Amino acid sequence: MSVRPFREIHRRQSRQISVGDVKVGGDAPITVQSMTNTDATDVEGTVAQIRALEEAGADIVRVSCPTKESTDALRRIVPQVRVPLVADIHFHYKRAIEAAQAGAACLRINPGNIGSRERVKEVVQAAKDHGCSMRIGVNAGSLERNLLERFGEPCPEAMVESALTHAKVLEDEDFHEFKISCKASDVFLAVAAYMQLAEACDYPLHLGITEAGGLRTGTVKSSIGLGNLLWAGIGDTLRVSLSADPVEEIKVGFDILKSLGLRHRGVNVISCPSCARQQFDVIETVKVLEERLSHISTPMTVSVIGCVVNGPGEALMTDVGFTGGGRGTHQVYINGVPNHRLKDEDIVDHLVRQVEAKAAEIEARMAAESEAESPAEPARVSG
């Protein structure tokens, strides 16, 4: 029995595929993706953006490849980055073949919009030859005409039928290394479609609320939609689609996973909204602190609470805690235990030092545990 059963999420069991060296589905961690918004033919600019996404923690990055020039550029981009790249392909089946040859780890396609069965067969063969997986990308805004005529409008049933029809095309070619997305900008439609799709197949699912909006509104919509699905155990990889810097998509994606305890990367700051009881400027402190701690990838939790009403209780569950006290004397907690007091010193600078020290301690412990778990090499006998 779990100590906290109310926090348990039981993930849907799916097949596992590979996107380059990243596993998706099965018991693999839920991966976080984004997409470049540079022209792929601008190799230098695209590589710079991919590296920024890598630094933010991206597991997979998608690059749009609509032209022969862009797939040629992809061949030069792939060797310069660490993360596996997904080539975004629409309509032109030759672009998919070229992207596979150029080193793409995955092809994002709709089998139904790249032409005849013979063309699909050629794309599948290229994927097999070059070790590519695929993503079948169904979108409520681009459903097939026959489905719209039959169902009247985009609906969960139409989206799931589209996905399964495309999946059958690949299955008929004996290709099973693919995941499926079923996106909509309407939260209700997307969630319902994904829930039906999760019941209808065992392929890994790529989650997203497409065209979610700007940074604030898009984050809210994505958190509601993706949060519902992830809480239900649905989803193996995700993208938060924002009209914002792609790096923000990675940050929000990890924040959603951290909030559900599904994946941990970096510092999770627990802070109060502030009120008249606060003994320091909570809002400005947290704003600057999050910026100053953005370089830390070690999973850990920090609480920053303005007064003693909730501060000590929140600190019990954190690696580093900070509670505002009267007359400018504040309490610092380490591992949930009161450690020392702070007075007449910059709060942010002090907390950054405490968090960095704690991160180093956690990393050292993890390294020691990993070394202890590794089997020792047998002693070599000379002679």
N, C-alpha and C positions, 0 to 999 in steps of 0.2 A: 504494500500500500504506500502511495506517495504521501509525503508529509503535507503537501498542499495540492490535493487533487483538483481543486478549482482552477489551478493554473496549467493543467495538462492539456496539450493539444496533440491529438492523434492524427498524424499525417496520412493522407490517402496513399495507398501503396501503388506505385506506378513502375513502369519499366524504367531502366536507366540508360541514358545515351551519353555520348561524349561530344563535347564541343571543344575541339582541340584536346588539351589535357585537362579540361574542366568537366567533371561529371555533373549531369543534370538528371534529377529524378531518383527513384529508389530511396536509399538512406543518405544520399549526398546532401550537404547543406543547401539551403535555398540560395540561389545566386542572384546577384543584383547587376542589372545591365543599364546601359544608356546608349545613345546614338550620337555620332558626330553631326554637326550642322555645317561643317566646312565643305567646300567642293573637293571631292576626292583627288582631282587633278592638281590641287594645291597640296603636294605631298608634304612639304615642310609644315604648313599650317595644320594639316590633318594629323600628322604624327605628334605635333605639340599638343593638340587637343586630346588625343588618345592617351598621351603620357600624363596629362592633368587628371584624366579620369582614372588611370591606374593609381595615381597618387591618392585619389579620393577613396579607392578601394574597389573600383569596378572589377567584376569577374569576367565580363564579356562586353565587347563593344561592337555596335552595328555601324556599318558604313554603307551609304547609298552608292550603288553602281549602275547608273542608268545608261552609260555610254561605253563604247570600246575604250575611249581614253581613260575612263575611270577605272575599268578593270586592269588596264595596263599600269595605272598608277598604284593599284592595290598590290601588284607584284613588288613594288618598291617600298610600300608602307609596311607590309607584313614583317620583314626582317628587322625593322627598327622598333618594334613594340613587343611587350611581353604577353599581353592578354590575347586570347583567341578572338578573331574578328568574324563577324557575321556579315555577309554580303547581301544587301537589300536589293532584291530583283523583282521587277514588274514587267510583264509582257514579252520581253526579249529573251528567249530561251538561250540564245548564244551568250548573253551576258552571264548567265548562270554557269555555263560551261567554262567560260573564260575566268570567272571568279574562282571556281574550283581549281583550275590550273594555276592561278596566281597565288594560291595558298590560303584562301578563305577556309575557316574551320567549319562554317555552317552557311547554308543558303536559305534566306528567307524568301519563300515563294508562295504563290497560289498555283497549284498544278493546273487549275482550270483556266488560268489566263495566260499561259505561256504557249498555247497552241495545241496541236494534235497529239494523239497518244504517242506517235513516233518521236515527237520532240521531247515529251516528258521522259520517254525511255532514254533518250540521249543524255538528258540532264541527270537522271538517276545513275546512268553508267559513269558519268563524269564524277559524281559524288562518291560512288563506290571506288573508282580508280584512285581518287585523291584523298580518301578518308574523311569526306565531309558528312556532317549530319545536315538535317534540314529543319526549318520551321514552317509549318503550314499556318499562314496568317489570315484568319478570317476577320473581317471588319464590318460592322453594321452599316457603315457608309458606302460599302462597295460590294454588296451582296449580288449574286447572279440574278439576271432579269427574270428567269423562270421562277425562282423562289419568291421574288417580290410579287410577281403576278399571282402566284398560288396563295401566298400567305397575306398579301395585301400591304404589308409593311415589314420592316425589320422586327423580328421577334426572336425569342430564345430558340424556338423550334426550327426556324429557318436557319439561324446561325449554326446550330448543332448539325443540321442536315448538311449544310455546306461543308463544315469541317470533316464530317465522316465520309462524305462523298470524295473529297480531296484525299483523305487518308486511304480510301480504298484504291485510288489510282496508284499510290505508292506501294501499297501492299501487293497489288497485282503484279508489280515489277519486283517483288521479293525484296522490298526496301522497308526497313522498320526503324532506322536510326533517325527518327524525327520527333519533334514536339509540336504542340498545337497551341495557338492562341485564338481567342474568341472575343475580340475587343469591341467596346462601344463607348461613346462619350456619355451615354446615359447610365448612371450607376446601377439602377434597378435592372436594366436590360443586360448589362455586362455580368452582374452577379448571377442572375437567373440562368444565363447561357452557360457560364462556367460550371454552375452546379449541375445542370443537366449533362454537360459534356463529361464531367467527372464521373458520372454514373454510367455513361455510355461507352467509355473506353478506358484503357489502362496506360495510355501514352502520357509522357510528362506534359504538364501544362505551363505555358508561359503566360503570366498574368499581366494585365494592364487595363487601366481606364484610359482609352485613347482620347487625344485632344482634350485633356482635362482642364486646361486653362493656364493662367499665370501662376507665379510661384505660390501665392497664398491660397487662391481658390483651387488651383490644381492639386496642391498638397492636401487640402481638406477633402476634395472629392476622391482622390486616390486613397487616402487613409481610410475613408468609409468603405469604399468598394473592396480594396485589397485586404483591408483589415477583416472584413466579414468573411472573405474566402479563406484567408490564412488561418483565422480562428477556427474555421470548420475543417482545417487540415488539407485544404485544396491549394495547390500551387507549388511549383518546383523551381521556378525562376521568374523574375519580375522586372518590369521597367515602369518607373513613374514618369509619365509623359507630361512635361511642363514646358510652357513657353518661357523658358528661362535658361540660364547657363546649364549645359548638360551636367556639370559637376554637382549642381543642386539636386538633380534627379538621383544621383548616387547617395547623397547625404540623406535625402528624404526616404529613399528605399531602405537604407540601413536603420534609420530611426523607426520606421514602421516595424521592421523585424525585431529590433531591440525592445520596442514597447510590448511585443507579444512573447518575448523570451525565446524567439526562434533562432536568432543569431546575434552575436555580440561583436562589435568592432568599435574601438574607440571609447571615449568617455561618455557615459550616460549621466547627464546633469539633472538632478531632481531639485527643483527650486520653487519657492512660494511665489504667488502673484504680487506680493507686497501689500502692506496696509499701514495704518497709522502706528501699529506696534513695532514696525521694523526699526532696528537699531543701526542700520547702514543702508545705503542706496542699493537695494537688491537688484532692481532692473538693470542698472548700468553695470553693476558688478558681474552679473550673469552674462550680459551681452559681451563684455570684454573677455571674461573668463573662457567662454565657449570658443572665441576666436583664438585665444592664446593656447588652448588645449587641442586645437584641431589637428596638430601634427602627431598626436598620440593615437596609435592604433590598438594598443593593449586594451582588452575588455575590462572596464572597471566602472564603478558608480561613485558619484560625488554628490553630496547634498549641500545646498546653500539655502539656509532658512533664516528669515529676518529676525526671529525672536524665539524665546524659550517655550512657547506654547506647543509647537509641533517639532521644533528643531531637534531636541534630544531623541525623540521617537524615530524620526526619519533617519538620523545618523546611525541608529542601531544596525541598519541594513546596508550601510555603505562602506566603501573602502576608505574614503576621506569625507568627513563631515564638517560643516561649519555652521555655527549658530550665533546669531547676534545677541549681545548682552548689554546691560546697562553701563553707562559712563564710559562707553567706548571700549569695554573689555569683552572680548568675544571668545567663544570656546571652539577649539579644534578637536575633532575626533579622528582616530585612526582605527580601522577595523571595528567600528561601532563603539569604541571605548574612549572616554575623555582622555586626551593626551597632553594638551597644553593650552594655555590661553594666549590670546593675541591682543596687544594694545599698542596704539601709536605706531602702526606699521601698515604699509599698503596691503590691503586684503588680497587683491588679485596676485600680486607678486608672491606673496606668502603661499597662497593656495597652489599656484603653479609649481612652486618648488616641492610642496608636499605631494602633489599628484605625480610629478615626474619621478620623485624618489620611490613612490609606491609602485609606479609602473615598472621601474627598473627591478624592484624586488619581485614583482609578479613574474616578469620575464625570466629572471634568474631561476626562480622556483620551477617554472614550466620547462626550462631547458634542462634542469637537473632531473626532473621527473621523466622527461623524454629520454635522457641518456640512460637512466636507470632501467627503463622499459626495453631498451635496445639490447639484444643478446650480445654478450661479450664475444669477441673474436677468439677462436681457439688458439692456444699458445702454439707457436711455431717451434718445431723441433729441428735443430740443425744436425747435419751429419749424414 
